Amino acid sequence: MNFVTTKRAGYALFATTPSGRAAIGLTEDQKRLHLLARAAEGWETLREWSVDDVSHTDVLLRLGDVDEPADPQALLSFLPSPRDLH
């Protein structure tokens, strides 16, 4: 899957999936990483990581060979859960 980088307030990096249904966001302070899904009123955070545990590069590489699913929640199965990190 390719990502399209764009600007979004509050994020140093904001990259959406080709359909725009999901996004990866690195917070402006570069301390937190968010997996987001498009919601009726903006974006909903599906998962959040500390960049000490997972970098935005790690997430983008993990999803690079994945076909974009219709449901952004399905992306979670390819990414580390909090219990995987400790």
PyMOL Python script that loads the backbone (N, CA, C, O; Angstrom):
from pymol import cmd

cmd.read_pdbstr("""\
ATOM      1  N   MET A   1       0.849  -1.168   0.000  1.00  0.00           N
ATOM      2  CA  MET A   1       0.000   0.000   0.000  1.00  0.00           C
ATOM      3  C   MET A   1       0.894   1.231   0.000  1.00  0.00           C
ATOM      4  O   MET A   1       1.907   1.284   0.698  1.00  0.00           O
ATOM      5  N   ASN A   2       0.513   2.183  -0.768  1.00  0.00           N
ATOM      6  CA  ASN A   2       1.200   3.472  -0.789  1.00  0.00           C
ATOM      7  C   ASN A   2       0.484   4.428   0.150  1.00  0.00           C
ATOM      8  O   ASN A   2      -0.702   4.267   0.441  1.00  0.00           O
ATOM      9  N   PHE A   3       1.218   5.420   0.616  1.00  0.00           N
ATOM     10  CA  PHE A   3       0.636   6.455   1.456  1.00  0.00           C
ATOM     11  C   PHE A   3       0.839   7.808   0.799  1.00  0.00           C
ATOM     12  O   PHE A   3       1.825   8.037   0.099  1.00  0.00           O
ATOM     13  N   VAL A   4      -0.098   8.685   1.035  1.00  0.00           N
ATOM     14  CA  VAL A   4      -0.049  10.039   0.492  1.00  0.00           C
ATOM     15  C   VAL A   4       0.170  10.989   1.659  1.00  0.00           C
ATOM     16  O   VAL A   4      -0.677  11.094   2.546  1.00  0.00           O
ATOM     17  N   THR A   5       1.302  11.680   1.661  1.00  0.00           N
ATOM     18  CA  THR A   5       1.565  12.605   2.758  1.00  0.00           C
ATOM     19  C   THR A   5       0.853  13.927   2.494  1.00  0.00           C
ATOM     20  O   THR A   5       0.756  14.403   1.363  1.00  0.00           O
ATOM     21  N   THR A   6       0.366  14.491   3.578  1.00  0.00           N
ATOM     22  CA  THR A   6      -0.352  15.753   3.513  1.00  0.00           C
ATOM     23  C   THR A   6      -0.104  16.504   4.813  1.00  0.00           C
ATOM     24  O   THR A   6       0.518  15.966   5.730  1.00  0.00           O
ATOM     25  N   LYS A   7      -0.571  17.713   4.901  1.00  0.00           N
ATOM     26  CA  LYS A   7      -0.441  18.495   6.134  1.00  0.00           C
ATOM     27  C   LYS A   7      -1.730  18.381   6.938  1.00  0.00           C
ATOM     28  O   LYS A   7      -2.831  18.378   6.388  1.00  0.00           O
ATOM     29  N   ARG A   8      -1.565  18.287   8.238  1.00  0.00           N
ATOM     30  CA  ARG A   8      -2.714  18.272   9.142  1.00  0.00           C
ATOM     31  C   ARG A   8      -2.264  18.913  10.449  1.00  0.00           C
ATOM     32  O   ARG A   8      -1.221  18.555  10.996  1.00  0.00           O
ATOM     33  N   ALA A   9      -3.044  19.850  10.942  1.00  0.00           N
ATOM     34  CA  ALA A   9      -2.706  20.540  12.197  1.00  0.00           C
ATOM     35  C   ALA A   9      -2.490  19.523  13.315  1.00  0.00           C
ATOM     36  O   ALA A   9      -3.264  18.579  13.476  1.00  0.00           O
ATOM     37  N   GLY A  10      -1.430  19.734  14.076  1.00  0.00           N
ATOM     38  CA  GLY A  10      -1.128  18.874  15.212  1.00  0.00           C
ATOM     39  C   GLY A  10      -0.204  17.717  14.873  1.00  0.00           C
ATOM     40  O   GLY A  10       0.186  16.957  15.760  1.00  0.00           O
ATOM     41  N   TYR A  11       0.152  17.573  13.600  1.00  0.00           N
ATOM     42  CA  TYR A  11       0.994  16.455  13.170  1.00  0.00           C
ATOM     43  C   TYR A  11       2.210  16.946  12.400  1.00  0.00           C
ATOM     44  O   TYR A  11       2.106  17.824  11.544  1.00  0.00           O
ATOM     45  N   ALA A  12       3.378  16.360  12.722  1.00  0.00           N
ATOM     46  CA  ALA A  12       4.600  16.618  11.966  1.00  0.00           C
ATOM     47  C   ALA A  12       4.569  15.839  10.656  1.00  0.00           C
ATOM     48  O   ALA A  12       5.110  16.286   9.644  1.00  0.00           O
ATOM     49  N   LEU A  13       3.927  14.665  10.684  1.00  0.00           N
ATOM     50  CA  LEU A  13       3.745  13.841   9.493  1.00  0.00           C
ATOM     51  C   LEU A  13       2.323  13.305   9.521  1.00  0.00           C
ATOM     52  O   LEU A  13       1.855  12.823  10.553  1.00  0.00           O
ATOM     53  N   PHE A  14       1.646  13.390   8.404  1.00  0.00           N
ATOM     54  CA  PHE A  14       0.297  12.849   8.286  1.00  0.00           C
ATOM     55  C   PHE A  14       0.210  12.211   6.910  1.00  0.00           C
ATOM     56  O   PHE A  14       0.318  12.898   5.894  1.00  0.00           O
ATOM     57  N   ALA A  15       0.012  10.887   6.875  1.00  0.00           N
ATOM     58  CA  ALA A  15      -0.003  10.151   5.614  1.00  0.00           C
ATOM     59  C   ALA A  15      -1.268   9.299   5.551  1.00  0.00           C
ATOM     60  O   ALA A  15      -1.544   8.506   6.452  1.00  0.00           O
ATOM     61  N   THR A  16      -2.027   9.476   4.479  1.00  0.00           N
ATOM     62  CA  THR A  16      -3.279   8.735   4.334  1.00  0.00           C
ATOM     63  C   THR A  16      -3.106   7.559   3.384  1.00  0.00           C
ATOM     64  O   THR A  16      -2.201   7.540   2.549  1.00  0.00           O
ATOM     65  N   THR A  17      -3.989   6.584   3.528  1.00  0.00           N
ATOM     66  CA  THR A  17      -4.057   5.489   2.573  1.00  0.00           C
ATOM     67  C   THR A  17      -4.601   6.056   1.262  1.00  0.00           C
ATOM     68  O   THR A  17      -5.145   7.160   1.251  1.00  0.00           O
ATOM     69  N   PRO A  18      -4.463   5.322   0.163  1.00  0.00           N
ATOM     70  CA  PRO A  18      -4.929   5.854  -1.124  1.00  0.00           C
ATOM     71  C   PRO A  18      -6.396   6.288  -1.132  1.00  0.00           C
ATOM     72  O   PRO A  18      -6.740   7.276  -1.781  1.00  0.00           O
ATOM     73  N   SER A  19      -7.261   5.564  -0.424  1.00  0.00           N
ATOM     74  CA  SER A  19      -8.681   5.920  -0.398  1.00  0.00           C
ATOM     75  C   SER A  19      -8.981   7.054   0.573  1.00  0.00           C
ATOM     76  O   SER A  19     -10.037   7.683   0.491  1.00  0.00           O
ATOM     77  N   GLY A  20      -8.050   7.317   1.495  1.00  0.00           N
ATOM     78  CA  GLY A  20      -8.291   8.325   2.525  1.00  0.00           C
ATOM     79  C   GLY A  20      -9.108   7.808   3.694  1.00  0.00           C
ATOM     80  O   GLY A  20      -9.549   8.595   4.531  1.00  0.00           O
ATOM     81  N   ARG A  21      -9.319   6.488   3.768  1.00  0.00           N
ATOM     82  CA  ARG A  21     -10.092   5.914   4.881  1.00  0.00           C
ATOM     83  C   ARG A  21      -9.273   5.777   6.160  1.00  0.00           C
ATOM     84  O   ARG A  21      -9.837   5.724   7.253  1.00  0.00           O
ATOM     85  N   ALA A  22      -7.941   5.720   6.033  1.00  0.00           N
ATOM     86  CA  ALA A  22      -7.072   5.563   7.197  1.00  0.00           C
ATOM     87  C   ALA A  22      -5.863   6.468   7.027  1.00  0.00           C
ATOM     88  O   ALA A  22      -5.557   6.931   5.928  1.00  0.00           O
ATOM     89  N   ALA A  23      -5.179   6.709   8.152  1.00  0.00           N
ATOM     90  CA  ALA A  23      -3.993   7.562   8.120  1.00  0.00           C
ATOM     91  C   ALA A  23      -3.042   7.182   9.237  1.00  0.00           C
ATOM     92  O   ALA A  23      -3.440   6.608  10.250  1.00  0.00           O
ATOM     93  N   ILE A  24      -1.784   7.513   9.034  1.00  0.00           N
ATOM     94  CA  ILE A  24      -0.743   7.406  10.055  1.00  0.00           C
ATOM     95  C   ILE A  24      -0.339   8.837  10.382  1.00  0.00           C
ATOM     96  O   ILE A  24      -0.045   9.626   9.485  1.00  0.00           O
ATOM     97  N   GLY A  25      -0.326   9.166  11.663  1.00  0.00           N
ATOM     98  CA  GLY A  25       0.037  10.517  12.061  1.00  0.00           C
ATOM     99  C   GLY A  25       1.097  10.513  13.142  1.00  0.00           C
ATOM    100  O   GLY A  25       0.949   9.836  14.159  1.00  0.00           O
ATOM    101  N   LEU A  26       2.164  11.264  12.931  1.00  0.00           N
ATOM    102  CA  LEU A  26       3.202  11.481  13.927  1.00  0.00           C
ATOM    103  C   LEU A  26       2.921  12.837  14.550  1.00  0.00           C
ATOM    104  O   LEU A  26       2.922  13.854  13.856  1.00  0.00           O
ATOM    105  N   THR A  27       2.679  12.857  15.855  1.00  0.00           N
ATOM    106  CA  THR A  27       2.301  14.110  16.506  1.00  0.00           C
ATOM    107  C   THR A  27       3.385  15.172  16.336  1.00  0.00           C
ATOM    108  O   THR A  27       4.560  14.868  16.129  1.00  0.00           O
ATOM    109  N   GLU A  28       2.953  16.407  16.431  1.00  0.00           N
ATOM    110  CA  GLU A  28       3.843  17.542  16.214  1.00  0.00           C
ATOM    111  C   GLU A  28       5.074  17.508  17.118  1.00  0.00           C
ATOM    112  O   GLU A  28       6.163  17.904  16.703  1.00  0.00           O
ATOM    113  N   ASP A  29       4.902  17.036  18.353  1.00  0.00           N
ATOM    114  CA  ASP A  29       6.044  16.944  19.264  1.00  0.00           C
ATOM    115  C   ASP A  29       6.904  15.705  18.983  1.00  0.00           C
ATOM    116  O   ASP A  29       7.936  15.499  19.623  1.00  0.00           O
ATOM    117  N   GLN A  30       6.466  14.880  18.015  1.00  0.00           N
ATOM    118  CA  GLN A  30       7.161  13.679  17.556  1.00  0.00           C
ATOM    119  C   GLN A  30       7.361  12.648  18.669  1.00  0.00           C
ATOM    120  O   GLN A  30       8.363  11.934  18.700  1.00  0.00           O
ATOM    121  N   LYS A  31       6.381  12.586  19.585  1.00  0.00           N
ATOM    122  CA  LYS A  31       6.448  11.625  20.687  1.00  0.00           C
ATOM    123  C   LYS A  31       5.423  10.500  20.562  1.00  0.00           C
ATOM    124  O   LYS A  31       5.599   9.437  21.158  1.00  0.00           O
ATOM    125  N   ARG A  32       4.357  10.720  19.796  1.00  0.00           N
ATOM    126  CA  ARG A  32       3.270   9.742  19.686  1.00  0.00           C
ATOM    127  C   ARG A  32       2.974   9.477  18.212  1.00  0.00           C
ATOM    128  O   ARG A  32       3.104  10.355  17.359  1.00  0.00           O
ATOM    129  N   LEU A  33       2.576   8.248  17.947  1.00  0.00           N
ATOM    130  CA  LEU A  33       2.187   7.837  16.609  1.00  0.00           C
ATOM    131  C   LEU A  33       0.749   7.350  16.664  1.00  0.00           C
ATOM    132  O   LEU A  33       0.386   6.586  17.558  1.00  0.00           O
ATOM    133  N   HIS A  34      -0.064   7.782  15.727  1.00  0.00           N
ATOM    134  CA  HIS A  34      -1.482   7.415  15.703  1.00  0.00           C
ATOM    135  C   HIS A  34      -1.822   6.675  14.417  1.00  0.00           C
ATOM    136  O   HIS A  34      -1.357   7.044  13.339  1.00  0.00           O
ATOM    137  N   LEU A  35      -2.629   5.638  14.534  1.00  0.00           N
ATOM    138  CA  LEU A  35      -3.323   5.055  13.390  1.00  0.00           C
ATOM    139  C   LEU A  35      -4.739   5.583  13.487  1.00  0.00           C
ATOM    140  O   LEU A  35      -5.414   5.385  14.498  1.00  0.00           O
ATOM    141  N   LEU A  36      -5.190   6.252  12.445  1.00  0.00           N
ATOM    142  CA  LEU A  36      -6.494   6.912  12.474  1.00  0.00           C
ATOM    143  C   LEU A  36      -7.398   6.362  11.377  1.00  0.00           C
ATOM    144  O   LEU A  36      -6.927   5.865  10.355  1.00  0.00           O
ATOM    145  N   ALA A  37      -8.703   6.459  11.608  1.00  0.00           N
ATOM    146  CA  ALA A  37      -9.712   6.099  10.618  1.00  0.00           C
ATOM    147  C   ALA A  37     -10.601   7.304  10.387  1.00  0.00           C
ATOM    148  O   ALA A  37     -10.921   8.045  11.315  1.00  0.00           O
ATOM    149  N   ARG A  38     -10.991   7.487   9.148  1.00  0.00           N
ATOM    150  CA  ARG A  38     -11.912   8.582   8.807  1.00  0.00           C
ATOM    151  C   ARG A  38     -13.233   8.320   9.513  1.00  0.00           C
ATOM    152  O   ARG A  38     -13.767   7.212   9.466  1.00  0.00           O
ATOM    153  N   ALA A  39     -13.746   9.335  10.159  1.00  0.00           N
ATOM    154  CA  ALA A  39     -15.024   9.250  10.871  1.00  0.00           C
ATOM    155  C   ALA A  39     -15.936  10.349  10.352  1.00  0.00           C
ATOM    156  O   ALA A  39     -15.506  11.232   9.609  1.00  0.00           O
ATOM    157  N   ALA A  40     -17.180  10.287  10.745  1.00  0.00           N
ATOM    158  CA  ALA A  40     -18.166  11.264  10.273  1.00  0.00           C
ATOM    159  C   ALA A  40     -17.722  12.699  10.556  1.00  0.00           C
ATOM    160  O   ALA A  40     -17.976  13.600   9.757  1.00  0.00           O
ATOM    161  N   GLU A  41     -17.067  12.904  11.680  1.00  0.00           N
ATOM    162  CA  GLU A  41     -16.675  14.264  12.072  1.00  0.00           C
ATOM    163  C   GLU A  41     -15.161  14.416  12.167  1.00  0.00           C
ATOM    164  O   GLU A  41     -14.657  15.013  13.119  1.00  0.00           O
ATOM    165  N   GLY A  42     -14.438  13.886  11.196  1.00  0.00           N
ATOM    166  CA  GLY A  42     -12.986  14.031  11.203  1.00  0.00           C
ATOM    167  C   GLY A  42     -12.282  12.698  11.256  1.00  0.00           C
ATOM    168  O   GLY A  42     -12.562  11.800  10.462  1.00  0.00           O
ATOM    169  N   TRP A  43     -11.356  12.573  12.210  1.00  0.00           N
ATOM    170  CA  TRP A  43     -10.541  11.370  12.342  1.00  0.00           C
ATOM    171  C   TRP A  43     -10.688  10.770  13.732  1.00  0.00           C
ATOM    172  O   TRP A  43     -10.740  11.491  14.728  1.00  0.00           O
ATOM    173  N   GLU A  44     -10.757   9.444  13.792  1.00  0.00           N
ATOM    174  CA  GLU A  44     -10.835   8.693  15.044  1.00  0.00           C
ATOM    175  C   GLU A  44      -9.534   7.922  15.222  1.00  0.00           C
ATOM    176  O   GLU A  44      -9.085   7.244  14.298  1.00  0.00           O
ATOM    177  N   THR A  45      -8.926   8.018  16.397  1.00  0.00           N
ATOM    178  CA  THR A  45      -7.692   7.278  16.669  1.00  0.00           C
ATOM    179  C   THR A  45      -8.022   5.822  16.982  1.00  0.00           C
ATOM    180  O   THR A  45      -8.755   5.529  17.927  1.00  0.00           O
ATOM    181  N   LEU A  46      -7.470   4.913  16.173  1.00  0.00           N
ATOM    182  CA  LEU A  46      -7.675   3.479  16.388  1.00  0.00           C
ATOM    183  C   LEU A  46      -6.635   2.897  17.332  1.00  0.00           C
ATOM    184  O   LEU A  46      -6.940   2.016  18.135  1.00  0.00           O
ATOM    185  N   ARG A  47      -5.405   3.391  17.233  1.00  0.00           N
ATOM    186  CA  ARG A  47      -4.334   2.934  18.122  1.00  0.00           C
ATOM    187  C   ARG A  47      -3.300   4.042  18.221  1.00  0.00           C
ATOM    188  O   ARG A  47      -3.118   4.838  17.299  1.00  0.00           O
ATOM    189  N   GLU A  48      -2.633   4.071  19.360  1.00  0.00           N
ATOM    190  CA  GLU A  48      -1.595   5.069  19.620  1.00  0.00           C
ATOM    191  C   GLU A  48      -0.381   4.363  20.204  1.00  0.00           C
ATOM    192  O   GLU A  48      -0.514   3.458  21.028  1.00  0.00           O
ATOM    193  N   TRP A  49       0.800   4.783  19.774  1.00  0.00           N
ATOM    194  CA  TRP A  49       2.046   4.239  20.287  1.00  0.00           C
ATOM    195  C   TRP A  49       2.973   5.376  20.681  1.00  0.00           C
ATOM    196  O   TRP A  49       2.858   6.493  20.177  1.00  0.00           O
ATOM    197  N   SER A  50       3.882   5.081  21.577  1.00  0.00           N
ATOM    198  CA  SER A  50       4.998   5.975  21.841  1.00  0.00           C
ATOM    199  C   SER A  50       6.037   5.711  20.748  1.00  0.00           C
ATOM    200  O   SER A  50       6.237   4.559  20.361  1.00  0.00           O
ATOM    201  N   VAL A  51       6.696   6.746  20.251  1.00  0.00           N
ATOM    202  CA  VAL A  51       7.722   6.522  19.240  1.00  0.00           C
ATOM    203  C   VAL A  51       8.932   5.803  19.829  1.00  0.00           C
ATOM    204  O   VAL A  51       9.784   5.319  19.084  1.00  0.00           O
ATOM    205  N   ASP A  52       9.018   5.726  21.153  1.00  0.00           N
ATOM    206  CA  ASP A  52      10.062   4.924  21.780  1.00  0.00           C
ATOM    207  C   ASP A  52       9.819   3.436  21.535  1.00  0.00           C
ATOM    208  O   ASP A  52      10.755   2.637  21.554  1.00  0.00           O
ATOM    209  N   ASP A  53       8.551   3.071  21.305  1.00  0.00           N
ATOM    210  CA  ASP A  53       8.180   1.675  21.066  1.00  0.00           C
ATOM    211  C   ASP A  53       8.056   1.338  19.584  1.00  0.00           C
ATOM    212  O   ASP A  53       8.495   0.273  19.150  1.00  0.00           O
ATOM    213  N   VAL A  54       7.459   2.243  18.803  1.00  0.00           N
ATOM    214  CA  VAL A  54       7.204   2.007  17.381  1.00  0.00           C
ATOM    215  C   VAL A  54       7.387   3.327  16.631  1.00  0.00           C
ATOM    216  O   VAL A  54       6.817   4.350  17.010  1.00  0.00           O
ATOM    217  N   SER A  55       8.173   3.292  15.585  1.00  0.00           N
ATOM    218  CA  SER A  55       8.366   4.508  14.790  1.00  0.00           C
ATOM    219  C   SER A  55       7.391   4.546  13.623  1.00  0.00           C
ATOM    220  O   SER A  55       6.837   3.519  13.230  1.00  0.00           O
ATOM    221  N   HIS A  56       7.186   5.730  13.076  1.00  0.00           N
ATOM    222  CA  HIS A  56       6.308   5.847  11.912  1.00  0.00           C
ATOM    223  C   HIS A  56       6.888   5.061  10.741  1.00  0.00           C
ATOM    224  O   HIS A  56       6.138   4.521   9.928  1.00  0.00           O
ATOM    225  N   THR A  57       8.205   4.993  10.646  1.00  0.00           N
ATOM    226  CA  THR A  57       8.838   4.211   9.581  1.00  0.00           C
ATOM    227  C   THR A  57       8.498   2.736   9.725  1.00  0.00           C
ATOM    228  O   THR A  57       8.200   2.073   8.731  1.00  0.00           O
ATOM    229  N   ASP A  58       8.537   2.206  10.955  1.00  0.00           N
ATOM    230  CA  ASP A  58       8.170   0.805  11.202  1.00  0.00           C
ATOM    231  C   ASP A  58       6.754   0.517  10.707  1.00  0.00           C
ATOM    232  O   ASP A  58       6.515  -0.485  10.034  1.00  0.00           O
ATOM    233  N   VAL A  59       5.836   1.390  11.042  1.00  0.00           N
ATOM    234  CA  VAL A  59       4.431   1.183  10.665  1.00  0.00           C
ATOM    235  C   VAL A  59       4.265   1.258   9.152  1.00  0.00           C
ATOM    236  O   VAL A  59       3.596   0.409   8.563  1.00  0.00           O
ATOM    237  N   LEU A  60       4.857   2.250   8.523  1.00  0.00           N
ATOM    238  CA  LEU A  60       4.731   2.383   7.072  1.00  0.00           C
ATOM    239  C   LEU A  60       5.353   1.187   6.356  1.00  0.00           C
ATOM    240  O   LEU A  60       4.812   0.721   5.354  1.00  0.00           O
ATOM    241  N   LEU A  61       6.480   0.686   6.856  1.00  0.00           N
ATOM    242  CA  LEU A  61       7.097  -0.495   6.242  1.00  0.00           C
ATOM    243  C   LEU A  61       6.241  -1.747   6.424  1.00  0.00           C
ATOM    244  O   LEU A  61       6.106  -2.545   5.497  1.00  0.00           O
ATOM    245  N   ARG A  62       5.667  -1.922   7.604  1.00  0.00           N
ATOM    246  CA  ARG A  62       4.802  -3.087   7.845  1.00  0.00           C
ATOM    247  C   ARG A  62       3.603  -3.092   6.915  1.00  0.00           C
ATOM    248  O   ARG A  62       3.155  -4.156   6.486  1.00  0.00           O
ATOM    249  N   LEU A  63       3.085  -1.929   6.602  1.00  0.00           N
ATOM    250  CA  LEU A  63       1.892  -1.835   5.758  1.00  0.00           C
ATOM    251  C   LEU A  63       2.222  -1.721   4.271  1.00  0.00           C
ATOM    252  O   LEU A  63       1.319  -1.738   3.435  1.00  0.00           O
ATOM    253  N   GLY A  64       3.486  -1.607   3.941  1.00  0.00           N
ATOM    254  CA  GLY A  64       3.888  -1.421   2.554  1.00  0.00           C
ATOM    255  C   GLY A  64       3.472  -2.534   1.618  1.00  0.00           C
ATOM    256  O   GLY A  64       3.154  -2.275   0.457  1.00  0.00           O
ATOM    257  N   ASP A  65       3.465  -3.776   2.096  1.00  0.00           N
ATOM    258  CA  ASP A  65       3.097  -4.922   1.258  1.00  0.00           C
ATOM    259  C   ASP A  65       1.653  -5.370   1.447  1.00  0.00           C
ATOM    260  O   ASP A  65       1.253  -6.419   0.943  1.00  0.00           O
ATOM    261  N   VAL A  66       0.877  -4.582   2.168  1.00  0.00           N
ATOM    262  CA  VAL A  66      -0.516  -4.922   2.476  1.00  0.00           C
ATOM    263  C   VAL A  66      -1.443  -4.203   1.501  1.00  0.00           C
ATOM    264  O   VAL A  66      -1.262  -3.017   1.226  1.00  0.00           O
ATOM    265  N   ASP A  67      -2.431  -4.920   0.982  1.00  0.00           N
ATOM    266  CA  ASP A  67      -3.474  -4.259   0.189  1.00  0.00           C
ATOM    267  C   ASP A  67      -4.386  -3.502   1.145  1.00  0.00           C
ATOM    268  O   ASP A  67      -4.704  -3.992   2.229  1.00  0.00           O
ATOM    269  N   GLU A  68      -4.797  -2.325   0.747  1.00  0.00           N
ATOM    270  CA  GLU A  68      -5.654  -1.524   1.622  1.00  0.00           C
ATOM    271  C   GLU A  68      -6.993  -2.218   1.842  1.00  0.00           C
ATOM    272  O   GLU A  68      -7.703  -2.508   0.879  1.00  0.00           O
ATOM    273  N   PRO A  69      -7.350  -2.488   3.100  1.00  0.00           N
ATOM    274  CA  PRO A  69      -8.644  -3.107   3.371  1.00  0.00           C
ATOM    275  C   PRO A  69      -9.779  -2.083   3.315  1.00  0.00           C
ATOM    276  O   PRO A  69      -9.556  -0.882   3.469  1.00  0.00           O
ATOM    277  N   ALA A  70     -10.979  -2.570   3.094  1.00  0.00           N
ATOM    278  CA  ALA A  70     -12.151  -1.684   3.081  1.00  0.00           C
ATOM    279  C   ALA A  70     -12.390  -1.097   4.470  1.00  0.00           C
ATOM    280  O   ALA A  70     -12.838   0.042   4.596  1.00  0.00           O
ATOM    281  N   ASP A  71     -12.090  -1.876   5.513  1.00  0.00           N
ATOM    282  CA  ASP A  71     -12.291  -1.432   6.894  1.00  0.00           C
ATOM    283  C   ASP A  71     -10.928  -1.114   7.516  1.00  0.00           C
ATOM    284  O   ASP A  71     -10.108  -2.018   7.675  1.00  0.00           O
ATOM    285  N   PRO A  72     -10.666   0.143   7.869  1.00  0.00           N
ATOM    286  CA  PRO A  72      -9.377   0.513   8.459  1.00  0.00           C
ATOM    287  C   PRO A  72      -9.024  -0.288   9.713  1.00  0.00           C
ATOM    288  O   PRO A  72      -7.843  -0.454  10.020  1.00  0.00           O
ATOM    289  N   GLN A  73     -10.015  -0.781  10.434  1.00  0.00           N
ATOM    290  CA  GLN A  73      -9.755  -1.597  11.631  1.00  0.00           C
ATOM    291  C   GLN A  73      -8.899  -2.818  11.289  1.00  0.00           C
ATOM    292  O   GLN A  73      -8.132  -3.291  12.128  1.00  0.00           O
ATOM    293  N   ALA A  74      -9.025  -3.324  10.070  1.00  0.00           N
ATOM    294  CA  ALA A  74      -8.262  -4.501   9.658  1.00  0.00           C
ATOM    295  C   ALA A  74      -6.760  -4.228   9.643  1.00  0.00           C
ATOM    296  O   ALA A  74      -5.966  -5.165   9.731  1.00  0.00           O
ATOM    297  N   LEU A  75      -6.360  -2.973   9.534  1.00  0.00           N
ATOM    298  CA  LEU A  75      -4.936  -2.640   9.555  1.00  0.00           C
ATOM    299  C   LEU A  75      -4.301  -2.988  10.897  1.00  0.00           C
ATOM    300  O   LEU A  75      -3.100  -3.246  10.967  1.00  0.00           O
ATOM    301  N   LEU A  76      -5.090  -2.997  11.948  1.00  0.00           N
ATOM    302  CA  LEU A  76      -4.563  -3.294  13.282  1.00  0.00           C
ATOM    303  C   LEU A  76      -3.943  -4.684  13.354  1.00  0.00           C
ATOM    304  O   LEU A  76      -3.028  -4.903  14.148  1.00  0.00           O
ATOM    305  N   SER A  77      -4.415  -5.622  12.551  1.00  0.00           N
ATOM    306  CA  SER A  77      -3.881  -6.984  12.599  1.00  0.00           C
ATOM    307  C   SER A  77      -2.440  -7.056  12.083  1.00  0.00           C
ATOM    308  O   SER A  77      -1.750  -8.048  12.322  1.00  0.00           O
ATOM    309  N   PHE A  78      -1.984  -6.027  11.386  1.00  0.00           N
ATOM    310  CA  PHE A  78      -0.627  -6.006  10.852  1.00  0.00           C
ATOM    311  C   PHE A  78       0.335  -5.217  11.736  1.00  0.00           C
ATOM    312  O   PHE A  78       1.536  -5.179  11.470  1.00  0.00           O
ATOM    313  N   LEU A  79      -0.182  -4.601  12.766  1.00  0.00           N
ATOM    314  CA  LEU A  79       0.621  -3.681  13.584  1.00  0.00           C
ATOM    315  C   LEU A  79       0.737  -4.182  15.015  1.00  0.00           C
ATOM    316  O   LEU A  79      -0.135  -4.907  15.491  1.00  0.00           O
ATOM    317  N   PRO A  80       1.806  -3.801  15.702  1.00  0.00           N
ATOM    318  CA  PRO A  80       1.991  -4.278  17.069  1.00  0.00           C
ATOM    319  C   PRO A  80       0.943  -3.736  18.027  1.00  0.00           C
ATOM    320  O   PRO A  80       0.580  -2.560  17.995  1.00  0.00           O
ATOM    321  N   SER A  81       0.474  -4.633  18.875  1.00  0.00           N
ATOM    322  CA  SER A  81      -0.437  -4.207  19.934  1.00  0.00           C
ATOM    323  C   SER A  81       0.403  -3.831  21.153  1.00  0.00           C
ATOM    324  O   SER A  81       1.577  -4.194  21.231  1.00  0.00           O
ATOM    325  N   PRO A  82      -0.187  -3.111  22.098  1.00  0.00           N
ATOM    326  CA  PRO A  82       0.592  -2.744  23.296  1.00  0.00           C
ATOM    327  C   PRO A  82       1.197  -3.955  24.016  1.00  0.00           C
ATOM    328  O   PRO A  82       2.306  -3.860  24.542  1.00  0.00           O
ATOM    329  N   ARG A  83       0.502  -5.069  24.047  1.00  0.00           N
ATOM    330  CA  ARG A  83       1.038  -6.254  24.741  1.00  0.00           C
ATOM    331  C   ARG A  83       2.234  -6.852  24.007  1.00  0.00           C
ATOM    332  O   ARG A  83       3.058  -7.525  24.627  1.00  0.00           O
ATOM    333  N   ASP A  84       2.347  -6.617  22.681  1.00  0.00           N
ATOM    334  CA  ASP A  84       3.486  -7.106  21.907  1.00  0.00           C
ATOM    335  C   ASP A  84       4.766  -6.343  22.213  1.00  0.00           C
ATOM    336  O   ASP A  84       5.859  -6.823  21.916  1.00  0.00           O
ATOM    337  N   LEU A  85       4.643  -5.178  22.795  1.00  0.00           N
ATOM    338  CA  LEU A  85       5.790  -4.286  22.977  1.00  0.00           C
ATOM    339  C   LEU A  85       6.477  -4.456  24.318  1.00  0.00           C
ATOM    340  O   LEU A  85       7.573  -3.933  24.520  1.00  0.00           O
ATOM    341  N   HIS A  86       5.854  -5.175  25.236  1.00  0.00           N
ATOM    342  CA  HIS A  86       6.448  -5.286  26.573  1.00  0.00           C
ATOM    343  C   HIS A  86       6.601  -6.717  27.012  1.00  0.00           C
ATOM    344  O   HIS A  86       7.085  -6.976  28.114  1.00  0.00           O
TER     345      HIS A  86
END
""", "prot")
cmd.dss("prot")
cmd.show_as("cartoon", "prot")
cmd.util.cbc("prot")
cmd.orient("prot")
